[in-house]
Amino acid sequence: MSPVHKRPTLKDIAARAELSIAAVSMALKNHPSLPATTIERVKAIAEELNYSPDPALSALAAHRNQLRVRSNFSVIGLISNWESPDDWTKLKSAQEVIEGAKSRALELGYTLQHFWAQADGASPARFSKILKARGIRGIILAPFEKYTDTFDLDWDDFSVVSIEQPAKYPFFHHITQNQYADYLLCWDRLRQRGYSRVGLVIRTDLADRARHQWEAAHSYAQSQLGEKLDSIPILNLGKSDKADRVRSWLHKYRPQAVISRCDDFFEAADAEGIRIPEDLGYVSLNVSDDRPNVSGVFQHRKEMGATAIDVLNSLLQRNQRGKNAYSVGTQVDGSWRRGDSLPPLNKVFAENRLPELA
């Protein structure tokens, strides 16, 4: 009979380290009250003994903690740093993130509170002190207003998960939309409805935020067409670009349908007498923040908010704060939302006739 090997326990580590079992447990969870040298020494002994937590006991402990925390809620801060308090929260997609995060936070025994970082003209240093004074250890970082914005809190004092991945802060775990897969989903639905000449119209700053995955997916999708069609150049719009550039692009390249992520495409089309969907099919890359009942991608923002809480809870349980040595990203796939802006091609402008320029 093979010998039965005893599973190393916290007690074994404590005996070797000459510490209490409680101190060993705290060290393995990176508790900030312990010196870094003690934490490193305990972890080294645990590795030497091939220690790993008993999953059954860990599950039991987590269950007990969840029951206990109900009587003493911890607050998670949802931090936005836009120009005004409600610039982000007024977006439908942001409201969905908040709803999902609040619901999951309550399930785990937390409350979620939104903070505007610039309230009362607070500097990042002062805002950090405000959060710490309120006992907040966990932060969900909302998308920045500008993709390249900076916001330097005292990160070492907080566990942080970001919605989207800020350009200047790549070291946080983050929850993002799977923009590449979403775009290919749009193309799949377009092809099913008979469209082949498809143009992409996007706002430049949003394309930067999506790390140009839309453009990459667009190029790939066009390369897979069997038809020998001239490719349609992508139309990148600045915030100040209006009807003129859209009008010129539409009449020069004459797409059958447009995939779009910008704020004023409908207004530009209306100004030029282009009817959707009678003259042009339309697909939105984010139906929540677009005109009601358009066809396109529904981004599961509630799930993004809930997943952010799950990841943050894991960091809090391990007392993992500040910048991570490496970041982990979770992508959430969108779903197709059938609207009224993309009928089958044979029911619309089969000869692709847009209104003539005046």
C-alpha positions in Angstrom: 0.0 0.0 0.0 1.4 3.4 -1.0 2.0 5.8 2.0 -0.6 8.4 2.7 0.9 11.9 2.6 -0.4 14.4 5.1 -1.6 17.7 3.5 0.4 20.6 4.8 -1.6 23.0 6.9 -1.4 26.5 8.2 -0.3 25.0 11.5 2.7 23.4 9.9 3.7 26.8 8.3 3.2 28.6 11.6 5.4 26.1 13.4 8.2 26.5 10.9 7.9 30.3 10.8 7.4 30.6 14.6 4.3 32.6 14.1 0.6 32.2 15.1 -1.8 30.5 12.7 -3.7 33.8 12.4 -0.5 35.7 11.4 0.3 33.0 8.8 -3.2 33.3 7.4 -2.9 37.1 7.2 0.5 36.9 5.5 -0.8 34.6 2.8 -3.5 37.1 2.1 -1.0 40.0 1.9 -2.5 41.8 4.9 -1.2 45.4 5.0 -0.6 45.3 8.8 2.3 42.8 8.4 5.8 43.7 7.3 6.6 42.8 3.7 9.6 40.7 4.9 7.2 38.6 7.1 4.8 38.1 4.2 7.7 37.0 1.9 9.1 34.6 4.5 5.8 33.0 5.1 5.1 32.5 1.4 8.5 31.0 0.9 7.9 28.5 3.7 4.4 27.7 2.2 6.0 27.1 -1.2 8.7 24.9 0.4 6.1 22.8 2.1 3.9 22.6 -1.1 1.1 24.2 0.8 -2.2 24.9 -1.0 -5.5 25.9 0.6 -8.1 23.1 1.1 -10.8 24.1 -1.4 -13.6 22.7 0.8 -12.5 24.8 3.8 -12.0 27.8 1.7 -15.5 27.5 0.3 -16.8 27.2 3.9 -14.9 30.2 5.1 -16.1 32.3 2.1 -19.7 31.3 2.9 -19.3 32.3 6.6 -17.7 35.6 5.6 -20.6 36.3 3.2 -23.1 35.7 6.0 -21.2 37.9 8.5 -20.7 40.8 6.1 -24.4 41.4 5.8 -24.5 43.1 9.2 -21.5 45.3 8.4 -21.5 46.4 4.8 -18.3 47.5 3.0 -18.5 50.2 0.5 -17.1 49.9 -3.0 -16.4 53.2 -4.8 -17.4 53.5 -8.4 -15.2 56.4 -9.6 -15.9 58.6 -12.6 -13.6 61.5 -13.6 -15.5 63.2 -16.4 -15.9 67.0 -16.7 -19.2 67.1 -14.8 -20.8 64.7 -12.3 -23.4 63.1 -14.6 -21.6 63.3 -18.0 -20.8 59.5 -17.8 -23.8 58.4 -15.7 -26.4 59.9 -18.1 -25.3 57.4 -20.8 -27.6 54.4 -21.1 -24.7 52.0 -21.3 -23.2 53.5 -18.1 -26.5 53.1 -16.3 -26.5 49.5 -17.3 -23.0 49.0 -15.9 -24.0 50.7 -12.6 -27.2 48.5 -12.3 -25.2 45.3 -12.8 -22.5 46.3 -10.4 -24.9 47.3 -7.7 -26.8 44.1 -7.9 -23.7 41.9 -7.7 -22.2 44.0 -4.9 -25.3 43.5 -2.8 -25.2 39.7 -3.4 -21.6 39.7 -2.1 -22.4 41.9 0.9 -21.1 45.2 -0.3 -22.8 48.5 -1.2 -21.8 50.4 -4.3 -21.5 54.2 -4.2 -20.7 56.5 -7.1 -18.1 59.2 -6.5 -17.3 62.1 -8.9 -13.6 62.6 -8.5 -13.7 66.3 -9.1 -16.3 67.2 -6.5 -15.5 70.4 -4.7 -12.4 70.8 -6.9 -10.6 68.0 -5.1 -7.1 67.0 -6.3 -6.3 63.3 -6.8 -4.3 63.4 -3.6 -7.2 64.9 -1.6 -9.7 62.6 -3.3 -7.6 59.6 -2.2 -7.7 60.8 1.4 -11.5 61.2 1.2 -11.9 57.6 0.0 -9.6 56.3 2.7 -11.4 58.3 5.4 -14.6 56.6 4.4 -13.0 53.2 4.7 -13.1 52.4 1.0 -10.6 49.8 -0.1 -12.1 48.7 -3.4 -12.6 50.8 -6.5 -14.4 50.3 -9.8 -12.8 52.8 -12.3 -15.3 54.1 -14.8 -14.1 54.7 -18.4 -12.2 57.9 -18.8 -13.9 60.8 -20.7 -10.8 60.9 -23.0 -9.0 57.6 -23.6 -5.6 59.1 -22.8 -6.7 60.9 -19.6 -4.6 60.6 -16.4 -5.9 60.3 -12.9 -3.2 59.6 -10.3 -4.8 58.4 -7.0 -2.7 56.8 -4.3 -3.2 53.4 -6.1 -1.2 51.4 -3.5 -4.1 52.0 -1.0 -6.8 50.5 -3.2 -7.8 47.3 -5.0 -8.8 48.5 -8.5 -10.7 47.1 -11.5 -11.4 49.2 -14.5 -14.3 49.2 -17.0 -12.4 49.3 -20.3 -8.6 49.6 -20.1 -7.3 53.2 -19.7 -4.4 54.0 -22.0 -2.2 55.3 -19.2 -3.0 52.6 -16.7 -2.5 49.2 -18.3 -1.6 47.5 -14.9 -5.2 47.2 -13.6 -7.5 44.2 -14.2 -10.1 45.3 -16.6 -13.5 44.3 -18.1 -13.9 45.3 -21.7 -16.3 44.8 -24.6 -15.2 42.3 -27.2 -15.2 44.8 -30.0 -13.6 42.6 -32.6 -16.0 39.8 -32.2 -18.9 42.2 -32.1 -17.9 43.8 -35.4 -17.7 40.4 -37.1 -21.2 39.6 -35.7 -22.4 42.7 -37.5 -20.9 41.5 -40.8 -22.4 38.0 -40.3 -25.9 39.5 -40.0 -25.3 41.8 -43.0 -24.2 38.9 -45.2 -27.3 36.9 -44.1 -29.4 39.8 -45.4 -27.6 40.0 -48.7 -25.4 43.1 -48.1 -21.8 43.1 -49.4 -20.8 46.8 -49.9 -20.6 47.9 -46.3 -19.0 51.0 -45.0 -17.7 51.9 -41.6 -18.3 55.3 -40.0 -16.7 55.9 -36.6 -15.7 58.7 -34.3 -12.0 58.8 -34.0 -11.8 59.1 -30.3 -14.1 56.1 -29.9 -12.0 54.1 -32.3 -8.9 54.9 -30.1 -10.8 53.7 -27.1 -11.7 50.5 -28.8 -8.0 50.1 -29.7 -8.9 50.1 -33.4 -10.4 46.6 -33.3 -13.3 47.8 -35.4 -11.0 48.8 -38.3 -9.1 45.6 -38.0 -12.2 43.5 -38.1 -13.6 45.6 -41.0 -10.5 45.0 -43.1 -10.6 41.2 -42.3 -14.3 41.0 -43.2 -13.8 42.7 -46.5 -10.9 40.5 -47.3 -13.1 37.5 -47.0 -15.6 38.6 -49.6 -15.7 36.4 -52.7 -16.9 39.3 -54.8 -14.3 41.5 -56.5 -15.5 44.7 -55.1 -13.6 47.9 -54.5 -13.1 48.4 -50.8 -14.8 51.3 -49.1 -12.5 53.5 -47.1 -13.3 53.9 -43.4 -14.7 57.3 -42.5 -13.2 58.6 -39.3 -15.0 61.6 -37.9 -13.8 64.1 -35.3 -16.3 65.5 -32.8 -16.8 68.6 -34.9 -17.3 66.8 -38.2 -21.0 67.0 -39.4 -23.0 66.4 -42.5 -20.5 67.5 -45.2 -18.0 64.7 -44.8 -20.7 62.1 -44.4 -22.5 63.4 -47.5 -19.4 63.4 -49.6 -18.4 59.9 -48.4 -21.8 58.4 -49.0 -22.2 59.6 -52.5 -18.6 58.8 -53.5 -18.6 55.2 -52.3 -22.3 54.4 -52.3 -22.4 51.7 -49.7 -25.5 49.4 -49.3 -25.2 49.6 -45.6 -23.2 51.4 -42.9 -21.9 50.1 -39.6 -21.5 53.1 -37.3 -20.3 54.3 -33.9 -20.7 58.1 -33.9 -23.2 60.6 -32.5 -24.6 62.4 -35.5 -24.8 59.9 -38.5 -28.6 60.0 -38.5 -28.7 63.8 -38.4 -26.2 64.0 -41.3 -28.2 61.5 -43.3 -31.5 63.3 -42.6 -29.9 66.6 -43.7 -29.0 65.1 -47.1 -32.3 63.5 -47.7 -31.0 59.9 -47.2 -33.7 57.7 -45.6 -32.8 54.8 -43.3 -33.6 52.0 -44.1 -35.3 52.9 -47.4 -32.0 54.2 -49.0 -29.4 52.8 -46.7 -29.1 50.0 -44.2 -27.8 50.9 -40.8 -26.0 48.9 -38.0 -25.0 50.2 -34.6 -22.0 49.0 -32.7 -23.8 50.0 -29.5 -27.6 50.1 -29.6 -27.9 51.3 -26.0 -26.4 54.7 -26.8 -27.9 55.0 -30.3 -31.2 56.0 -31.8 -34.0 53.8 -30.4 -34.8 50.5 -32.1 -31.8 50.4 -34.5 -30.3 47.1 -35.5 -26.9 46.2 -34.1 -24.9 45.0 -31.2 -26.3 45.0 -27.7 -23.4 45.2 -25.3 -24.1 43.3 -22.1 -23.1 46.2 -19.8 -24.9 44.8 -16.8 -22.8 41.7 -17.0 -19.7 43.9 -17.4 -20.6 45.7 -14.1 -21.3 42.4 -12.3 -18.1 40.8 -13.5 -16.1 43.9 -12.4 -17.4 43.3 -8.9 -16.5 39.6 -9.0 -12.9 40.4 -10.0 -12.7 43.2 -7.4 -14.0 40.9 -4.7 -11.3 38.4 -5.5 -8.7 41.2 -5.1 -10.1 42.3 -1.8 -10.2 38.8 -0.4 -6.5 38.5 -1.2 -5.7 42.1 0.0 -4.1 42.7 -3.4 -3.8 46.4 -3.8 -2.1 48.9 -6.2 -0.6 48.2 -9.6 -0.5 44.5 -10.7 2.7 42.9 -12.0 0.5 41.9 -14.9 -3.1 42.7 -15.8 -5.9 40.3 -16.6 -8.6 41.4 -19.0 -12.1 39.9 -19.3 -13.9 40.4 -22.6 -17.7 40.3 -22.8 -19.3 39.4 -26.1 -22.2 41.4 -27.4 -25.4 40.0 -28.9 -27.3 40.9 -32.0 -30.3 43.1 -31.4 -32.8 43.1 -34.3 -34.2 46.5 -34.9 -35.8 48.3 -37.8 -32.8 49.7 -39.6 -31.5 46.7 -41.5 -34.2 44.9 -43.7 -33.2 42.2 -46.2 -31.5 43.8 -49.2 -34.0 42.7 -51.7 -36.7 44.7 -49.9 -34.8 48.0 -50.2 -32.6 49.7 -52.8 -31.6 46.7 -54.8 -29.7 49.0 -57.3 -28.2 51.0 -54.5 -29.7 54.3 -55.5 -29.0 57.1 -53.1 -30.6 60.5 -53.6 -28.7 62.6 -56.1 -26.7 65.5 -54.8 -28.5 68.8 -55.1 
